[in-house]
Amino acid sequence: MNNYKINGHTLINLGYTPAPWFKEAIMHINTHQLSEEEIHAYLQKFKPEPFVELHQEAINFSVNIKAENELETENVESVLRTMKEVMKTPTVVNGAVMPDACPTGGVGTIPVGGVVASRNAIHPGMHSADICCSVMLTDYGKADPKLILDAAHSVTHFGPGGRDRNKQFRFPSDLLQAFEGNTLLHDKEMIQAARKHLGTQGDGNHFLFVGRSKNTGNTMVVTHHGSRAPGAILFKRGMAIAERFRQKLSPKTLKQNAWIPFDSKEGQTYWEALQIIRAWTKQNHTCIHDAIAERMNISVENRFWNEHNFVFQEDDIFYHAKGATPISKSFLPESNPLRLIPLNMAEPVLIVEGDVTANNLGFAPHGAGRNMSRRQHKKSQAHRTIQEVFEEETKGLDVRFFSDEIDISELPSAYKNAQTVRRQMEEFGLGQVVDEVLPYGSIMAGDWQRNAPWRRKS
């Protein structure tokens, strides 16, 4: 081999996959006229590590859910089927399923209501695009709930996109500096999105809920939304990084379960970016809650929050919660142990606390979940008008849709039975209810696509 110059085909014939290092290796070998034995010795440093194989059998996980009717049976079977595939991912060491679980995506995608623990690995697909989807509660004392709801309606923002430039909230300077200091967050696209989407709630199942404390009678607001466009952009970048590692480390791993090793430079940067997005999301809630107090000219008596769509770390284990409320005190940096579990607009928001057990892994449900898709639910209500469904299911409540278009797929019948979820919380030891925010009214995005500009044009 040392009598002629090698090329890329030579390396491929030796069993190597084309890679950026080919150019360096070819130049070195040809310059030094290495012998065949010397070439093999030299190429050892480019030899890839063996692929990490899937677990042959799914890692055991705790099942904190049971079916109580035929519809739930189908849902639970689907949840367990997809969870078993997730638990074959090489990094996974433990997992759990909550009572509000429902499948989302193809088999092998973590279900809503799923918790997956992995060693030294962050799986972007397991926290999904809605990074840090979360809930915040503010106690406004004895304020009139109708006036609070009116004020909230005037300051919040639902629907696609962000706020008009003239209605944007101030982007805190320390938060801006954090974005600028992280290589995944510091570009123009990301920072513009963070400015524009601050103080927005999006659509789908995100809401602003007004009610009264069962214990004190005080008026409280609970908001539900995630990190909006900044989180979606980071998720896309994280999935791209994870895919590169998947191809290098474990091609048999499903793409949606690809991971970023925490001990890599990329892992450290992504973990830091997640914490910054968490801080942005908390500020997103805070802007709306503070604006309500300012509009009403009243003070705030109490406030706390928690995410239910995030990644939590204990030593080298990373707990991925796809719609699960953390009740372990070690998972949140805030000192308040209280957590929030909303059920549906006609049911109380539960205020809970709890202890870590072997089966809950430090988590509780994040809501009531669904037994059927939005489309299936709408089909099941086709024998009634939208107005009839709305009036029956929101009787006695002040329920508003920001788009002025009712979305029946967000009405109570679209969700699992709230009492079933509460019973299973108690049965499986998934947190204790210490107070309830009894419903007065709520605001959601509604079916904003019904009268979207492109529909009106057509």
GUTORTOR-918309 format. One line per field, with one value per residue (C-alpha): residue number from 1; chain; x, y, z. Coordinates in Angstrom, 1 decimal. Example, Ala and Ser with C-alpha at 12.3 -4.5 7.8 and 13.67 -1.06 7.14 Angstrom:
! GUTORTOR-918309
gumi = 1|2
pase = A|A
u = 12.3|13.7
v = -4.5|-1.1
w = 7.8|7.1
//
This chain:
! GUTORTOR-918309
gumi = 1|2|3|4|5|6|7|8|9|10|11|12|13|14|15|16|17|18|19|20|21|22|23|24|25|26|27|28|29|30|31|32|33|34|35|36|37|38|39|40|41|42|43|44|45|46|47|48|49|50|51|52|53|54|55|56|57|58|59|60|61|62|63|64|65|66|67|68|69|70|71|72|73|74|75|76|77|78|79|80|81|82|83|84|85|86|87|88|89|90|91|92|93|94|95|96|97|98|99|100|101|102|103|104|105|106|107|108|109|110|111|112|113|114|115|116|117|118|119|120|121|122|123|124|125|126|127|128|129|130|131|132|133|134|135|136|137|138|139|140|141|142|143|144|145|146|147|148|149|150|151|152|153|154|155|156|157|158|159|160|161|162|163|164|165|166|167|168|169|170|171|172|173|174|175|176|177|178|179|180|181|182|183|184|185|186|187|188|189|190|191|192|193|194|195|196|197|198|199|200|201|202|203|204|205|206|207|208|209|210|211|212|213|214|215|216|217|218|219|220|221|222|223|224|225|226|227|228|229|230|231|232|233|234|235|236|237|238|239|240|241|242|243|244|245|246|247|248|249|250|251|252|253|254|255|256|257|258|259|260|261|262|263|264|265|266|267|268|269|270|271|272|273|274|275|276|277|278|279|280|281|282|283|284|285|286|287|288|289|290|291|292|293|294|295|296|297|298|299|300|301|302|303|304|305|306|307|308|309|310|311|312|313|314|315|316|317|318|319|320|321|322|323|324|325|326|327|328|329|330|331|332|333|334|335|336|337|338|339|340|341|342|343|344|345|346|347|348|349|350|351|352|353|354|355|356|357|358|359|360|361|362|363|364|365|366|367|368|369|370|371|372|373|374|375|376|377|378|379|380|381|382|383|384|385|386|387|388|389|390|391|392|393|394|395|396|397|398|399|400|401|402|403|404|405|406|407|408|409|410|411|412|413|414|415|416|417|418|419|420|421|422|423|424|425|426|427|428|429|430|431|432|433|434|435|436|437|438|439|440|441|442|443|444|445|446|447|448|449|450|451|452|453|454|455|456|457|458
pase = A|A|A|A|A|A|A|A|A|A|A|A|A|A|A|A|A|A|A|A|A|A|A|A|A|A|A|A|A|A|A|A|A|A|A|A|A|A|A|A|A|A|A|A|A|A|A|A|A|A|A|A|A|A|A|A|A|A|A|A|A|A|A|A|A|A|A|A|A|A|A|A|A|A|A|A|A|A|A|A|A|A|A|A|A|A|A|A|A|A|A|A|A|A|A|A|A|A|A|A|A|A|A|A|A|A|A|A|A|A|A|A|A|A|A|A|A|A|A|A|A|A|A|A|A|A|A|A|A|A|A|A|A|A|A|A|A|A|A|A|A|A|A|A|A|A|A|A|A|A|A|A|A|A|A|A|A|A|A|A|A|A|A|A|A|A|A|A|A|A|A|A|A|A|A|A|A|A|A|A|A|A|A|A|A|A|A|A|A|A|A|A|A|A|A|A|A|A|A|A|A|A|A|A|A|A|A|A|A|A|A|A|A|A|A|A|A|A|A|A|A|A|A|A|A|A|A|A|A|A|A|A|A|A|A|A|A|A|A|A|A|A|A|A|A|A|A|A|A|A|A|A|A|A|A|A|A|A|A|A|A|A|A|A|A|A|A|A|A|A|A|A|A|A|A|A|A|A|A|A|A|A|A|A|A|A|A|A|A|A|A|A|A|A|A|A|A|A|A|A|A|A|A|A|A|A|A|A|A|A|A|A|A|A|A|A|A|A|A|A|A|A|A|A|A|A|A|A|A|A|A|A|A|A|A|A|A|A|A|A|A|A|A|A|A|A|A|A|A|A|A|A|A|A|A|A|A|A|A|A|A|A|A|A|A|A|A|A|A|A|A|A|A|A|A|A|A|A|A|A|A|A|A|A|A|A|A|A|A|A|A|A|A|A|A|A|A|A|A|A|A|A|A|A|A|A|A|A|A|A|A|A|A|A|A|A|A|A|A|A|A|A|A|A|A|A|A|A|A|A|A|A|A|A|A|A|A|A|A|A|A|A|A|A|A|A|A|A|A|A|A|A|A|A|A|A|A|A
u = 0.0|2.9|3.8|0.8|-1.5|-4.7|-8.1|-11.5|-12.5|-9.5|-10.8|-14.3|-12.9|-11.2|-14.6|-14.8|-17.8|-17.2|-16.6|-14.9|-11.7|-11.2|-9.4|-6.9|-6.2|-5.7|-3.2|-1.3|-1.1|0.0|2.5|4.2|3.8|2.6|2.8|-0.3|0.4|1.1|-2.2|-4.2|-2.5|-3.0|-6.7|-7.4|-7.9|-10.7|-12.5|-16.0|-17.2|-19.5|-23.1|-25.3|-28.0|-31.6|-32.7|-33.9|-36.8|-38.6|-37.3|-40.1|-42.2|-44.9|-48.5|-50.5|-53.6|-56.4|-59.4|-62.9|-64.9|-64.5|-63.2|-60.6|-59.5|-58.6|-56.7|-54.8|-53.8|-52.5|-50.5|-48.9|-48.1|-46.2|-44.6|-43.1|-41.3|-40.0|-38.6|-36.4|-34.3|-30.7|-30.3|-33.6|-33.5|-37.0|-40.5|-44.0|-47.5|-50.0|-53.8|-54.3|-52.1|-53.0|-51.0|-49.6|-47.7|-46.7|-45.9|-42.6|-43.4|-43.6|-47.3|-48.8|-48.8|-45.5|-42.4|-39.1|-35.8|-32.5|-28.9|-26.6|-29.0|-31.4|-34.1|-35.6|-38.4|-39.4|-40.1|-41.5|-41.8|-43.9|-40.9|-41.9|-45.6|-46.6|-49.2|-49.0|-51.4|-51.8|-54.0|-55.7|-57.4|-61.1|-61.2|-64.4|-63.8|-65.8|-63.6|-60.5|-61.7|-62.5|-59.0|-57.4|-59.3|-58.0|-54.3|-53.7|-53.1|-54.3|-54.0|-51.1|-48.1|-47.0|-47.9|-48.0|-44.9|-46.9|-48.3|-45.2|-44.0|-40.5|-37.9|-35.9|-32.3|-30.9|-33.0|-31.8|-28.2|-28.8|-30.1|-27.1|-24.7|-26.0|-25.0|-28.4|-30.3|-28.3|-29.3|-31.7|-34.5|-34.6|-34.4|-37.1|-39.4|-38.7|-39.6|-42.7|-44.2|-43.7|-47.1|-48.8|-50.7|-51.1|-54.0|-55.1|-55.6|-53.9|-56.1|-56.6|-58.8|-60.4|-61.9|-62.1|-60.1|-62.2|-60.2|-60.1|-62.6|-59.9|-60.0|-57.3|-56.0|-54.3|-52.7|-51.6|-49.1|-45.5|-42.5|-44.2|-42.0|-38.7|-39.3|-40.3|-37.1|-34.9|-36.7|-36.0|-32.3|-32.1|-33.7|-31.1|-28.2|-29.8|-30.2|-26.5|-25.7|-28.2|-26.6|-23.2|-24.2|-27.4|-29.0|-31.5|-33.0|-36.2|-35.6|-38.1|-36.1|-32.7|-30.6|-27.9|-25.3|-25.3|-21.5|-20.9|-20.3|-23.6|-25.4|-24.1|-25.2|-28.6|-29.2|-28.3|-30.6|-33.5|-33.0|-33.1|-36.2|-37.7|-36.9|-38.5|-41.6|-42.0|-41.6|-44.2|-46.8|-45.6|-46.2|-49.9|-50.5|-48.8|-50.7|-54.0|-53.0|-51.9|-55.1|-57.1|-54.8|-54.6|-51.8|-50.8|-51.2|-49.5|-48.0|-46.5|-46.0|-44.7|-44.0|-45.4|-43.5|-39.8|-36.6|-35.5|-32.1|-31.0|-27.3|-26.8|-30.5|-32.7|-36.5|-38.4|-42.0|-44.3|-47.4|-46.6|-46.5|-43.3|-44.1|-40.5|-39.1|-35.7|-37.1|-37.9|-35.6|-38.5|-39.2|-43.0|-44.0|-47.5|-48.3|-51.2|-53.3|-56.0|-58.8|-61.2|-62.9|-65.9|-63.9|-61.6|-57.9|-56.3|-53.6|-51.4|-48.3|-46.8|-43.9|-41.7|-42.6|-41.3|-44.2|-44.7|-41.0|-41.7|-44.6|-48.4|-50.9|-50.9|-54.6|-57.5|-56.1|-58.1|-59.6|-60.2|-58.7|-60.2|-61.6|-63.2|-64.8|-66.2|-67.6|-69.3|-71.0|-72.2|-75.9|-75.9|-75.1|-71.9|-74.0|-76.0|-72.9|-71.4|-74.5|-74.9|-71.3|-70.5|-73.8|-73.2|-69.7|-68.3|-66.4|-64.9|-63.0|-60.5|-61.2|-65.0|-65.3|-66.2|-63.9|-65.9|-62.8|-61.8|-65.1|-65.4|-66.7|-63.5|-61.5|-61.4|-63.7|-62.2|-63.4|-61.7|-58.4|-58.8|-59.7|-56.6|-54.4|-55.5|-55.2|-51.7|-50.4|-49.9|-50.1|-52.5|-55.1|-54.7|-56.9|-59.1|-59.7|-63.4|-64.3|-65.8|-64.8|-62.0|-60.6|-59.2|-58.1|-61.1|-61.3|-59.3|-58.9|-62.6|-62.4|-58.7|-57.8|-57.1|-60.6|-62.4|-60.6|-61.7
v = 0.0|2.3|2.3|4.4|7.1|6.0|7.7|7.7|4.4|2.8|3.7|2.6|-0.8|-1.1|-0.8|2.8|5.1|8.4|11.1|14.5|12.9|11.1|14.2|14.4|10.6|10.4|13.3|11.8|8.4|9.6|12.2|9.6|6.7|4.4|0.6|-1.5|-2.4|1.2|2.3|-0.1|1.0|4.7|4.3|2.8|6.3|6.9|3.6|4.4|3.1|0.1|1.0|1.0|-1.6|-1.4|-3.3|-6.7|-6.5|-3.3|-2.0|-2.4|0.7|1.6|1.6|4.1|3.8|1.4|1.3|1.6|1.3|0.1|3.5|3.6|0.1|0.9|4.0|2.2|-0.6|2.0|3.8|0.6|-0.5|2.7|2.9|-0.6|0.5|3.6|1.5|-0.4|2.8|2.0|4.9|4.2|2.9|3.5|4.8|5.4|6.1|8.5|8.1|10.8|9.1|9.0|8.2|10.9|10.0|6.6|3.5|4.2|7.8|8.7|9.1|12.2|11.2|9.3|9.6|8.2|8.1|7.8|7.7|10.6|11.4|14.2|13.1|16.2|14.1|13.1|16.6|17.5|20.8|22.5|22.7|23.7|23.6|24.8|26.3|29.3|30.4|33.9|34.7|38.1|38.0|38.9|40.5|40.1|37.1|38.7|41.8|39.6|37.7|40.9|42.3|39.1|39.1|42.6|41.8|38.2|37.0|33.7|32.4|31.9|34.3|36.8|40.3|43.4|45.5|48.2|45.6|43.7|43.3|44.4|41.6|41.6|42.5|39.5|37.1|38.7|38.3|34.6|34.1|35.9|33.8|30.4|29.3|27.6|30.8|33.8|34.3|36.9|34.5|33.2|36.6|38.1|35.2|35.6|39.3|38.8|35.8|37.1|37.3|35.0|31.7|30.0|27.7|24.1|23.2|26.3|28.4|31.2|30.0|32.1|30.6|30.8|28.8|26.2|26.9|30.7|32.0|34.1|34.7|33.0|32.9|29.8|30.1|27.2|27.4|26.7|28.3|29.2|29.9|30.1|26.6|25.2|26.6|25.1|21.8|21.7|22.4|19.9|17.1|17.9|17.5|14.3|12.9|13.3|11.4|8.7|8.0|7.9|5.9|4.0|3.9|1.4|3.8|5.4|8.9|10.4|8.8|10.1|11.5|14.1|12.7|15.0|14.8|16.1|19.7|19.7|18.2|20.9|23.6|22.1|21.6|25.2|26.3|24.3|26.2|29.5|28.6|27.6|31.1|32.7|30.6|31.6|35.2|34.6|33.6|36.4|39.1|38.2|37.8|41.1|42.9|41.7|43.1|46.3|46.7|46.0|48.1|45.4|43.4|39.8|37.7|34.5|32.9|29.6|27.5|24.3|22.8|19.4|19.0|19.2|17.3|17.0|15.8|13.7|12.9|11.3|10.3|12.6|12.3|13.2|14.2|14.4|15.7|14.8|17.1|16.9|16.4|15.6|18.7|18.0|18.6|22.3|25.1|27.1|26.5|26.3|22.6|23.1|21.9|22.5|19.9|21.3|18.9|20.7|24.1|22.9|21.2|22.6|23.0|20.8|22.2|19.2|18.2|14.7|12.4|10.3|6.6|3.7|3.8|7.5|8.4|11.8|12.7|13.1|13.5|16.9|16.9|14.8|13.7|12.4|9.0|10.1|12.5|15.9|14.7|11.7|13.9|16.3|13.4|12.0|15.4|15.7|15.1|18.4|22.0|23.6|26.0|23.3|21.4|24.7|25.7|22.3|21.8|25.4|26.1|28.5|29.4|32.4|30.7|32.7|32.0|34.6|34.1|34.3|30.8|27.9|24.9|22.0|19.8|21.7|21.4|19.0|16.0|16.0|14.9|11.9|11.8|14.0|11.9|8.8|10.6|11.8|8.3|6.8|9.6|8.4|4.7|4.9|7.5|10.4|13.4|14.7|17.4|20.3|22.9|23.3|26.3|26.1|27.3|30.7|31.1|30.7|31.9|29.8|30.4|28.7|27.6|30.4|28.6|28.7|32.3|32.4|34.9|32.1|30.6|33.9|34.5|31.1
w = 0.0|0.5|-3.2|-4.3|-3.0|-1.2|-1.5|0.1|-1.6|0.0|3.5|2.6|1.4|4.8|6.4|7.4|6.9|5.0|7.6|8.0|9.3|5.9|4.5|7.4|7.3|3.6|3.7|6.6|5.1|1.6|3.0|5.3|2.8|5.6|5.1|5.3|8.9|9.8|8.1|10.2|13.4|12.5|11.6|15.1|16.5|14.1|14.8|16.2|19.5|19.3|18.9|22.0|21.6|22.7|25.8|24.6|27.0|28.1|31.5|34.1|34.8|37.4|36.1|38.1|35.9|35.4|33.1|34.5|31.2|27.6|26.3|29.0|28.3|24.8|26.0|28.7|26.3|23.8|26.6|27.8|24.3|23.4|26.9|26.5|23.3|25.0|27.8|25.4|24.8|25.9|28.4|30.2|33.8|35.2|34.3|35.4|33.9|35.6|35.7|33.1|30.5|26.8|23.7|21.4|18.3|17.0|19.1|20.9|21.6|25.3|26.2|27.9|31.5|31.1|33.2|31.9|33.9|32.0|32.9|31.7|28.9|28.0|25.5|23.8|22.3|25.9|27.0|23.5|21.7|24.5|26.8|30.4|29.8|33.3|35.6|37.9|40.7|42.1|45.1|44.8|48.2|48.3|44.9|42.8|40.5|37.7|37.8|37.9|34.9|33.0|33.8|32.8|29.5|28.8|29.4|28.3|24.7|23.1|19.6|17.1|16.9|19.5|20.6|18.5|19.1|21.0|23.4|24.3|27.8|28.8|28.4|31.7|31.2|33.2|31.2|27.9|29.1|29.8|26.3|24.8|26.9|25.6|22.0|21.5|22.4|21.4|17.8|16.3|15.6|19.2|20.9|18.7|19.4|23.2|23.1|20.9|22.7|26.3|27.9|25.4|26.1|22.7|22.0|22.5|26.1|27.5|29.7|32.2|35.1|37.8|40.9|44.7|47.3|49.1|52.2|52.3|49.8|48.2|44.4|42.5|38.9|37.4|34.0|31.9|29.0|28.0|26.5|23.2|20.2|22.1|23.5|20.1|18.5|21.2|20.9|17.1|17.7|20.5|18.4|15.6|18.1|19.5|16.0|15.3|18.5|17.7|14.3|16.0|19.2|18.6|15.2|16.3|18.8|17.6|16.3|18.8|21.6|20.6|23.3|24.1|26.5|29.5|30.0|26.5|25.6|23.8|26.8|29.1|26.7|26.2|29.9|30.5|27.7|29.3|32.6|30.8|28.9|32.2|33.6|30.5|30.9|34.5|33.5|30.8|33.4|35.8|33.2|32.9|36.6|37.5|34.7|36.3|39.7|38.1|36.1|39.3|41.5|44.1|45.8|45.4|48.5|47.3|44.2|43.2|40.1|38.7|35.3|34.2|30.9|31.6|32.6|36.3|37.5|40.5|40.3|36.9|36.4|34.3|34.8|31.7|32.5|29.5|31.3|34.9|38.0|40.1|43.8|44.8|46.6|45.0|41.5|41.8|43.0|44.5|48.2|48.0|48.2|46.7|43.2|40.8|39.0|36.8|35.7|33.4|33.3|35.3|38.0|40.7|40.2|42.8|45.1|46.2|47.9|48.3|48.9|46.6|46.5|44.4|42.1|41.6|41.1|42.6|40.3|40.2|37.3|35.4|34.7|33.6|30.2|27.3|26.4|22.8|20.2|19.6|16.3|17.9|20.6|18.0|16.1|19.3|19.8|16.1|17.1|19.0|18.0|19.3|21.2|22.9|24.0|25.3|27.3|28.9|29.9|31.1|33.0|35.9|34.7|32.9|30.1|27.3|24.1|23.1|19.4|20.0|18.5|20.8|20.8|22.0|22.1|25.2|27.0|30.0|28.1|26.0|29.1|31.3|34.3|36.9|39.8|38.3|38.2|41.8|43.0|41.3|42.7|46.1|45.3|43.9|46.4|43.8|46.1|48.7|48.0|50.5|48.8|45.7|43.5|42.8|39.3|38.5|34.9|32.4|29.1|26.3|22.7|21.2|17.6|16.1|12.8|12.1|11.0|10.1|7.3|4.8|5.5|5.1|1.8|0.4
//
